[in-house]
Amino acid sequence: MPLTALSVKNAKSKSRPYKLADEKGLYLVVTPGGSKLWRFDYRYGEKRKTLAFGKWDDVELAQARERRDAARKRLAEGGDPSVADVSETPSVKNDFETVARDWHASAKGAWTPRYAKLVSAVSRPTFFPT
């Protein structure tokens, strides 16, 4: 039987964490400290996985069900709901040169101009093509 908003609200903590099952893999974990946490269990690639949807006060029952349905849709399309789409994440260039330039820019304020130039010249050897 699916959960109701009232049964979620009235769930009391016990000495050990326990689960209140909703449907289609969604459940609420009630911890001894009184936290109520939404979880969704699914299988992907022969492994059992769990997604956390948030705390009950922040995520209502209807929102948790919407997130569960979105995760199930992603599973049906053949994707893993716990992994973000590459198209959704911003493209970040994390190569050595970018990281080194960021480090140099943040550190050169504490250096003399001569030393900053010296460190910059050392970090860019002449035998690497530009």
TAQUIKA-V702811 format. One record per residue. N is the residue number from 1. RES is the residue in one small letter. SS is DSSP state (H for helix, E for strand, C for the rest). PSI is psi in whole degrees, -180 to 180 (999 if undefined). Layout:
n,res,ss,psi
N,RES,SS,PSI
N,RES,SS,PSI
This chain:
n,res,ss,psi
1,m,C,131
2,p,C,156
3,l,C,158
4,t,C,160
5,a,H,-35
6,l,H,-40
7,s,H,-33
8,v,H,-44
9,k,H,-38
10,n,C,-2
11,a,C,126
12,k,C,151
13,s,C,152
14,k,C,-176
15,s,C,-22
16,r,C,153
17,p,C,146
18,y,E,163
19,k,E,143
20,l,E,112
21,a,E,139
22,d,C,-96
23,e,C,157
24,k,C,37
25,g,C,-9
26,l,E,138
27,y,E,166
28,l,E,128
29,v,E,124
30,v,E,117
31,t,C,163
32,p,C,-26
33,g,C,-6
34,g,C,-2
35,s,C,145
36,k,E,114
37,l,E,131
38,w,E,135
39,r,E,153
40,f,E,121
41,d,E,140
42,y,E,170
43,r,E,134
44,y,E,126
45,g,C,44
46,e,C,17
47,k,E,147
48,r,E,132
49,k,E,160
50,t,E,132
51,l,E,140
52,a,E,129
53,f,E,-7
54,g,E,-177
55,k,E,151
56,w,C,-41
57,d,C,-36
58,d,C,-34
59,v,C,112
60,e,C,171
61,l,H,-44
62,a,H,-40
63,q,H,-40
64,a,H,-40
65,r,H,-38
66,e,H,-43
67,r,H,-39
68,r,H,-44
69,d,H,-39
70,a,H,-39
71,a,H,-41
72,r,H,-36
73,k,H,-42
74,r,H,-39
75,l,H,-42
76,a,H,-29
77,e,C,-6
78,g,C,7
79,g,C,163
80,d,C,119
81,p,C,-21
82,s,C,-11
83,v,C,127
84,a,C,147
85,d,C,145
86,v,C,-34
87,s,C,-24
88,e,C,-28
89,t,C,142
90,p,C,148
91,s,C,120
92,v,C,125
93,k,C,110
94,n,C,43
95,d,C,175
96,f,H,-41
97,e,H,-42
98,t,H,-45
99,v,H,-41
100,a,H,-41
101,r,H,-40
102,d,H,-44
103,w,H,-44
104,h,H,-43
105,a,H,-38
106,s,H,-27
107,a,H,-22
108,k,H,-14
109,g,H,-27
110,a,H,-4
111,w,C,162
112,t,C,155
113,p,H,-37
114,r,H,-44
115,y,H,-39
116,a,H,-40
117,k,H,-39
118,l,H,-45
119,v,H,-39
120,s,H,-40
121,a,H,-36
122,v,H,-37
123,s,H,-8
124,r,C,82
125,p,C,154
126,t,C,-17
127,f,C,-1
128,f,C,132
129,p,C,149
130,t,C,999
